[in-house]
């Protein structure tokens, strides 16, 4: 099992990738609930989107090698990760 990182910009994306690389499946849970505070102005929205962009790039670079090296990934998961994080 991997560890939760408090230093990455998008910790949820980082943790999801770690779980996939460990061979786990991520499924939809209709009973789960989460909340988010929306930005109140355009400057706040810009900062949020910039943080998300930096976070996705950071996570992509951090795990890119494992997308092709990890033996636990099914072909579909491997192709999905490569498409989502490297080709996009």
TORPA-4810 file (N, C-alpha, C, O; in nm, 3 decimals):
<nodes>
NODE_1_0.084_-0.119_0.000_0.000_0.000_0.000_0.089_0.125_0.000_0.197_0.126_0.058_X
NODE_2_0.042_0.226_-0.063_0.119_0.350_-0.075_0.070_0.450_0.028_-0.024_0.423_0.103_X
NODE_3_0.135_0.565_0.032_0.101_0.663_0.134_0.036_0.787_0.077_0.064_0.827_-0.036_X
NODE_4_-0.052_0.847_0.157_-0.116_0.973_0.122_-0.013_1.085_0.130_0.056_1.099_0.230_X
NODE_5_-0.002_1.163_0.025_0.094_1.272_0.021_0.024_1.405_0.049_-0.076_1.438_-0.015_X
NODE_6_0.076_1.478_0.144_0.021_1.610_0.176_0.092_1.720_0.099_0.059_1.838_0.115_X
NODE_7_0.189_1.684_0.016_0.268_1.786_-0.054_0.228_1.805_-0.199_0.267_1.903_-0.261_X
NODE_8_0.150_1.713_-0.256_0.111_1.727_-0.396_-0.008_1.821_-0.409_-0.085_1.839_-0.315_X
NODE_9_-0.024_1.881_-0.525_-0.132_1.977_-0.549_-0.269_1.910_-0.558_-0.369_1.965_-0.512_X
NODE_10_-0.275_1.793_-0.617_-0.402_1.721_-0.633_-0.389_1.585_-0.566_-0.367_1.483_-0.632_X
NODE_11_-0.404_1.584_-0.435_-0.383_1.462_-0.357_-0.483_1.353_-0.391_-0.450_1.235_-0.383_X
NODE_12_-0.604_1.390_-0.430_-0.704_1.290_-0.465_-0.665_1.214_-0.591_-0.681_1.092_-0.599_X
NODE_13_-0.615_1.285_-0.690_-0.571_1.223_-0.815_-0.449_1.135_-0.788_-0.440_1.023_-0.839_X
NODE_14_-0.355_1.185_-0.709_-0.235_1.110_-0.674_-0.272_0.979_-0.604_-0.219_0.874_-0.639_X
NODE_15_-0.362_0.985_-0.507_-0.402_0.865_-0.435_-0.476_0.767_-0.525_-0.456_0.646_-0.514_X
NODE_16_-0.560_0.817_-0.613_-0.632_0.729_-0.706_-0.534_0.654_-0.796_-0.549_0.533_-0.818_X
NODE_17_-0.434_0.723_-0.848_-0.335_0.657_-0.933_-0.258_0.552_-0.853_-0.234_0.442_-0.903_X
NODE_18_-0.221_0.585_-0.730_-0.149_0.488_-0.648_-0.231_0.361_-0.628_-0.178_0.250_-0.634_X
NODE_19_-0.360_0.378_-0.604_-0.446_0.261_-0.584_-0.457_0.177_-0.712_-0.453_0.054_-0.706_X
NODE_20_-0.470_0.243_-0.825_-0.476_0.170_-0.952_-0.345_0.095_-0.979_-0.347_-0.019_-1.025_X
NODE_21_-0.233_0.159_-0.950_-0.104_0.094_-0.971_-0.083_-0.024_-0.877_-0.004_-0.114_-0.909_X
NODE_22_-0.151_-0.026_-0.764_-0.145_-0.139_-0.672_-0.244_-0.250_-0.709_-0.257_-0.349_-0.637_X
NODE_23_-0.313_-0.232_-0.821_-0.404_-0.335_-0.869_-0.546_-0.324_-0.815_-0.627_-0.415_-0.836_X
NODE_24_-0.576_-0.217_-0.747_-0.712_-0.199_-0.694_-0.802_-0.137_-0.799_-0.756_-0.074_-0.894_X
NODE_25_-0.932_-0.156_-0.780_-1.031_-0.096_-0.869_-1.098_0.021_-0.798_-1.120_0.018_-0.677_X
NODE_26_-1.129_0.123_-0.875_-1.201_0.238_-0.821_-1.341_0.233_-0.881_-1.358_0.230_-1.002_X
NODE_27_-1.440_0.233_-0.793_-1.577_0.221_-0.838_-1.661_0.336_-0.785_-1.623_0.403_-0.689_X
NODE_28_-1.772_0.359_-0.848_-1.867_0.462_-0.808_-1.942_0.416_-0.684_-1.986_0.301_-0.676_X
NODE_29_-1.958_0.505_-0.587_-2.034_0.476_-0.466_-2.144_0.581_-0.454_-2.118_0.696_-0.421_X
NODE_30_-2.267_0.539_-0.479_-2.380_0.632_-0.478_-2.407_0.690_-0.339_-2.464_0.799_-0.328_X
NODE_31_-2.368_0.619_-0.233_-2.395_0.665_-0.097_-2.294_0.769_-0.048_-2.318_0.836_0.052_X
NODE_32_-2.183_0.783_-0.117_-2.080_0.876_-0.069_-2.122_1.021_-0.093_-2.197_1.051_-0.186_X
NODE_33_-2.072_1.107_-0.008_-2.102_1.250_-0.019_-1.972_1.328_0.001_-1.887_1.290_0.082_X
NODE_34_-1.958_1.434_-0.072_-1.844_1.523_-0.051_-1.888_1.666_-0.081_-1.988_1.688_-0.149_X
NODE_35_-1.815_1.757_-0.030_-1.849_1.897_-0.053_-1.729_1.974_-0.103_-1.614_1.932_-0.086_X
NODE_36_-1.756_2.084_-0.162_-1.650_2.168_-0.214_-1.696_2.313_-0.209_-1.811_2.344_-0.238_X
NODE_37_-1.606_2.400_-0.172_-1.637_2.542_-0.173_-1.598_2.599_-0.309_-1.482_2.593_-0.349_X
NODE_38_-1.695_2.652_-0.379_-1.669_2.709_-0.510_-1.602_2.846_-0.495_-1.631_2.919_-0.400_X
NODE_39_-1.515_2.880_-0.589_-1.454_3.014_-0.585_-1.562_3.122_-0.597_-1.662_3.103_-0.667_X
NODE_40_-1.540_3.234_-0.530_-1.643_3.338_-0.530_-1.624_3.442_-0.640_-1.713_3.524_-0.665_X
NODE_41_-1.508_3.441_-0.705_-1.485_3.538_-0.812_-1.394_3.477_-0.919_-1.345_3.366_-0.904_X
NODE_42_-1.374_3.551_-1.026_-1.295_3.501_-1.138_-1.149_3.477_-1.099_-1.088_3.381_-1.146_X
NODE_43_-1.094_3.562_-1.015_-0.955_3.543_-0.972_-0.940_3.413_-0.893_-0.843_3.340_-0.911_X
NODE_44_-1.035_3.385_-0.807_-1.034_3.260_-0.731_-1.049_3.139_-0.820_-0.983_3.037_-0.800_X
NODE_45_-1.136_3.150_-0.920_-1.154_3.040_-1.014_-1.026_3.016_-1.094_-0.987_2.902_-1.118_X
NODE_46_-0.961_3.124_-1.135_-0.836_3.112_-1.209_-0.730_3.040_-1.126_-0.660_2.952_-1.176_X
NODE_47_-0.718_3.077_-0.997_-0.621_3.013_-0.908_-0.652_2.865_-0.888_-0.562_2.782_-0.883_X
NODE_48_-0.781_2.832_-0.877_-0.821_2.692_-0.860_-0.786_2.611_-0.984_-0.727_2.503_-0.973_X
NODE_49_-0.821_2.663_-1.100_-0.791_2.591_-1.226_-0.641_2.577_-1.247_-0.595_2.474_-1.296_X
NODE_50_-0.565_2.678_-1.211_-0.419_2.671_-1.224_-0.364_2.564_-1.130_-0.277_2.486_-1.170_X
NODE_51_-0.413_2.559_-1.008_-0.368_2.456_-0.913_-0.400_2.317_-0.966_-0.317_2.226_-0.957_X
NODE_52_-0.521_2.299_-1.022_-0.558_2.169_-1.078_-0.467_2.132_-1.195_-0.425_2.017_-1.207_X
NODE_53_-0.438_2.228_-1.281_-0.351_2.202_-1.396_-0.211_2.162_-1.350_-0.154_2.065_-1.399_X
NODE_54_-0.157_2.238_-1.256_-0.024_2.206_-1.203_-0.026_2.068_-1.136_0.068_1.990_-1.152_X
NODE_55_-0.131_2.040_-1.062_-0.143_1.912_-0.993_-0.150_1.795_-1.088_-0.085_1.693_-1.065_X
NODE_56_-0.228_1.807_-1.194_-0.238_1.698_-1.292_-0.103_1.676_-1.358_-0.062_1.561_-1.376_X
NODE_57_-0.034_1.784_-1.395_0.098_1.770_-1.456_0.197_1.708_-1.358_0.275_1.619_-1.395_X
NODE_58_0.195_1.753_-1.234_0.284_1.700_-1.130_0.260_1.550_-1.112_0.356_1.472_-1.106_X
NODE_59_0.134_1.510_-1.102_0.101_1.370_-1.082_0.135_1.287_-1.205_0.183_1.174_-1.192_X
NODE_60_0.113_1.341_-1.323_0.147_1.271_-1.446_0.296_1.242_-1.452_0.336_1.130_-1.484_X
NODE_61_0.377_1.340_-1.422_0.522_1.322_-1.425_0.569_1.226_-1.315_0.660_1.146_-1.336_X
NODE_62_0.506_1.234_-1.199_0.545_1.149_-1.086_0.524_1.002_-1.116_0.605_0.918_-1.077_X
NODE_63_0.415_0.968_-1.186_0.377_0.828_-1.205_0.392_0.779_-1.348_0.360_0.663_-1.375_X
NODE_64_0.438_0.860_-1.441_0.440_0.823_-1.583_0.511_0.692_-1.609_0.462_0.609_-1.686_X
NODE_65_0.625_0.670_-1.548_0.700_0.546_-1.570_0.624_0.423_-1.526_0.633_0.318_-1.589_X
NODE_66_0.550_0.435_-1.419_0.476_0.321_-1.365_0.357_0.282_-1.453_0.310_0.169_-1.445_X
NODE_67_0.310_0.373_-1.536_0.196_0.340_-1.622_0.231_0.228_-1.719_0.145_0.147_-1.754_X
NODE_68_0.356_0.222_-1.760_0.397_0.116_-1.853_0.471_0.004_-1.783_0.481_-0.106_-1.838_X
NODE_69_0.525_0.027_-1.663_0.605_-0.073_-1.593_0.526_-0.162_-1.498_0.565_-0.276_-1.474_X
NODE_70_0.417_-0.114_-1.446_0.344_-0.187_-1.342_0.279_-0.313_-1.398_0.197_-0.307_-1.489_X
NODE_71_0.317_-0.426_-1.342_0.262_-0.554_-1.388_0.123_-0.581_-1.335_0.056_-0.673_-1.382_X
NODE_72_0.077_-0.504_-1.238_-0.054_-0.528_-1.178_-0.168_-0.466_-1.256_-0.285_-0.497_-1.232_X
NODE_73_-0.138_-0.378_-1.349_-0.243_-0.310_-1.424_-0.298_-0.398_-1.535_-0.224_-0.465_-1.607_X
NODE_74_-0.429_-0.396_-1.547_-0.491_-0.461_-1.663_-0.469_-0.371_-1.784_-0.443_-0.252_-1.770_X
NODE_75_-0.480_-0.429_-1.900_-0.456_-0.354_-2.024_-0.546_-0.231_-2.033_-0.501_-0.123_-2.071_X
NODE_76_-0.673_-0.248_-1.998_-0.767_-0.136_-2.006_-0.726_-0.023_-1.912_-0.730_0.094_-1.950_X
NODE_77_-0.687_-0.057_-1.789_-0.645_0.045_-1.693_-0.517_0.113_-1.740_-0.504_0.235_-1.728_X
NODE_78_-0.424_0.036_-1.792_-0.298_0.092_-1.842_-0.324_0.191_-1.954_-0.271_0.302_-1.954_X
NODE_79_-0.406_0.151_-2.050_-0.439_0.240_-2.163_-0.513_0.365_-2.115_-0.489_0.475_-2.164_X
NODE_80_-0.603_0.348_-2.017_-0.676_0.462_-1.963_-0.584_0.562_-1.894_-0.599_0.683_-1.913_X
NODE_81_-0.490_0.513_-1.815_-0.395_0.601_-1.748_-0.305_0.673_-1.848_-0.282_0.793_-1.836_X
NODE_82_-0.256_0.600_-1.945_-0.170_0.660_-2.047_-0.247_0.768_-2.123_-0.195_0.877_-2.147_X
NODE_83_-0.370_0.736_-2.162_-0.451_0.834_-2.236_-0.481_0.957_-2.151_-0.462_1.070_-2.196_X
NODE_84_-0.527_0.936_-2.028_-0.569_1.045_-1.942_-0.452_1.135_-1.900_-0.467_1.257_-1.897_X
NODE_85_-0.339_1.076_-1.868_-0.230_1.154_-1.809_-0.117_1.190_-1.904_-0.051_1.292_-1.883_X
NODE_86_-0.094_1.111_-2.007_0.021_1.138_-2.092_-0.015_1.195_-2.229_0.057_1.279_-2.283_X
NODE_87_-0.125_1.149_-2.285_-0.162_1.194_-2.420_-0.243_1.322_-2.417_-0.231_1.405_-2.507_X
NODE_88_-0.324_1.340_-2.317_-0.414_1.454_-2.311_-0.339_1.581_-2.335_-0.398_1.689_-2.333_X
</nodes>
